[in-house]
Amino acid sequence: MPFNLKGKTALITGGARGIGKAFAKSYLEYGAKVCIADIDFDQAQKVADALGENAYAVYLDVSRKESIDDAVRDSIRLLGSVNILINNAAIFTLAPISEITEEDFHRCFDVNVFGTLFTLQVVAKHMIEVGKGGKIINLSSQAGRRGEALVGVYCASKAAVISLTQSAGLDLIQYGINVNGISPGVVDSDMWDQVDSLFAKYENKPLGQKKQEVGKAVPYGRMGLPKDLTGMAVFLASDESDYIVAQTFNVDGGNWMS
């Protein structure tokens, strides 16, 4: 039986580009309505307009609780309710341990961890109030499965997302809310241009070399594409995943086994 998201409504954070944009397109194709939430509201609106009816845009800065409250309220107004949340908004940072700054640490954790937790919390409260359960999908990373010499802060933030997924999943399943996660590997998206430039700086490599190296190292034979993650995102949002609780699934071309 093919997956079906008809009648479902989804809020996708960081939905204006890359992985989030691919999720929005895929969810619409499977019959859901979506709110594309992003700090770049103009880009989110362009994406929503391009995707057509049943796609909406809302402003969201996940590092600010009041912005989360406003975005969820606006999404409920536009969609009628929210029964799927994808916590996708994230930023990347890279530096040797000796050069990590407090500002960089707080910014990364404010977006990647604070944003994930409190967006999850606000949406879960809405789902509990409605009383029909729901699906929450958090985006972690293969970086959350292991440490990397230059990526300490980002790795720690994504490990925290995996831990939050486990704790929230165990807590919220009593309300029929399934919390699970997706752990991508290296994905060819807008963020990887920044990643590549930072590796070029600290590893003294030409621009583009690190990206080429990590792509060749993936057992599948190439970097992932945003569309490679949509199958898992649709499955975890569908009724077929009802018995899956507090898990984070690697979708990484075989890059990491756990």
N, C-alpha and C positions, 0 to 999 in steps of 0.2 A: 504494500500500500504506500503510495507516495506521501511525503510529508505535506501537511496542510496547516497553514497559519491563518486561514480565513477567520475573520472575527477577532483576531488578535491585534493588540496595539503595542507598539514598541517605542521606547525612548533609547536613543543611541547617543552616548556622549562621545565627543571627538568625531562626530559624524560627517564633517565637511570635507574630509580628505581620506585617502588611503584605505586602510582596513575598515574604518567606520563607514565610509561612503559605500564600499563594496557590500557591507552588511545591509545597509539601508536599501540598496538596489535589490539585493537578493530577497529580503523580507517582503518587499512590495511584490516581487514576482510570485511569491508563495501566498499572497493574499492578505498580508498584514497592512495596517496603517502605521506610519512611522513619524516620529519627531526627531529631527536631526538637530542635536544640541552641540553648540560649539562656541568657543570664545571669539572666533571669527564669524560673527553673525552674517555679514554680507556674503561670505562664501557659502555658509550653510543655506542661506536663502537661494542662492544660485543653484545649488545642488537640488534643493527641494523643488524649485521651479522646473528644473530639467527632468526630474523624475516624475513630475505630473501630479495628478490628483492623488490624495491619500498620503502625500508627503508634506511635512510642515517643518518650519525652522524655528528654533528658540535660542536665545542667548544663554550661555552657561560658562561661568568661570568656576571650575570644580574646586579651586583652592579657597573659595569663599562660601561659607555656609548659607548666607542670605541669598546668594546667587543660585545655589542648589535648590533652596526652597522655592524661589521664584520660577526656576525652570521647570521643576516638577509640577507646580501649580499651573503654569501655562500649558504644559503638555497634557495635563488632565483636562483642561478646558478645551483644547484643540481636538483631543482624541476621544474624550468621554471618560476614559480611564487609562491606566497604564498597567498592562499585565505581563510585559516583558521589559527588562532593563538590560542593556549591554553597557557595562562600565569599560569603555574603550579609551577615554581621554588619558593621555600620558605624555611625558616628556623624557628626553634622554640626557644624560650627563656622563662625562668621562674625564678622569684625571688620575694621576698617581695618588696614592694614599697621602703622601707628604704635601700634596698641593690642593687637597679638597678644602673648600671654603664653607663656612657656616651658611652663607647665603645660598650656595649651590645645593647643599644638603637640604636645607629647609624648603627650597623651591621644588626640588624633586619629590620629597616626601609629601609636601602640600598637595601636589597634583596627583601623584601616583598612589598614595596611600590614604591621605585625608579625603581626597576626592572620591576614591573608590568606597571607602567606609561610609561617608556621610550621604553620598548619593544613594547607596544601597539602603541605608537606614531610612531616609525620607520616603523612598519608593516602597520599601517593605511596610512601613506604617500605613501607607495608602492601600497596599494590597490586603493587609490585615483588616483594615476598616471595611473594605469592599467585601471581603470574606470569600473570595473565589480562588485564592491561591495565586500563583504566578511563577515566572521563571526569571532568575537573575543570573547573568553570565559576566564574569569578571575576566578581563584580559591580563594575563601575566606575561611570562616570557621564558624562553630557555635560560635566560640570565637569572631567573628566580630559582633555578634548579642547582646552580653552582656559583662559586665565586670566580671572578675574572680580575686579573691584576690591575687593569686600568678602569674597571667598571664597578668599583666597590659600592658606591651609593645607589646606582641604578639596580644592580643585582640585589642589594638589600631591600630596596623598595618593592621589587617584583617578588621576592621571597615573602615579603609581608602580605602581598596580595594573595598568594597561595594559602598562607596561614589564615587570613581573614575569610577566604572562601570556605575553608574547612570549618571554622568556628561558626560563621553565619549559616552555613548549610545545616549544621547540626541543630542550631537554635531555631531556625525558621521553618524547618520541614513540618513541625507540629501545626503550622498554619497552611500547609499545602504549598509552601513556597520552596521551590528547588533552587538552591544556589550552587552553581558549578563554574568552572573556569576553562579557559583555553590558553595554552602556553605555546605561542608561535615560536618558530626559529628565526632565521634571518629572512626578513620580508622586504622585497624591493618596493619601497614606498618613499614618500617625501622625507620621512624621518631618516632614512638611510643616507641621504645626501649629507645631513648633519653628522651622522655617525662616522661616515667615511672621512669627512674633513677633520674630525677630531682625532681619529686614528692616524691620519696623515701627519698631523701636528706632533703627536707624541711618539709615533713609531718611525718618523722621518721617511715617509713613503709618498710617492706621487699620488695626487688625487685619483681615485678610481681603483688603485691597486688593491687596497684592503677589501673593497667590495668584490672585486674579481676573485680574490683569494678565498673569501668565505663562501662565495657561491660554488666554487669548485670543490670545496671541502664537504659540502652537503652530500650524503650518500645518494639522494635522489638524482643529483647531478646539476642542480641549479638552486638559486635562491627561490624562496617562496614568492608567490604573488598574492595580493589581497584576496583574490577570488578563490585561492586554495583553502582559505579558512571558512568560507561561507557554508560549506556543507555541515561542518560541526556546529556552527552557530545556528543554523536552521534546525538541526536535530535537537540541540539542547533547548531550543525554544518550543519545540513541538510536544504533543502529548506522548509521543513514543519515548521520551526521556523521563517520564514521571517517576521511575524507580531509581533514578540516578541522583545521588545526594553527596555534596561536598567534595566532588572530584575535580581535578584540573587535568585536562587532556592535552598531551603534546601533539601539535600539528606542525611538524617541522622537517618533513622529508627524511626522517631517520636520524636527525642530528643529535638527539639525546634520548636515552632509554631510561625510563623510571616507572 
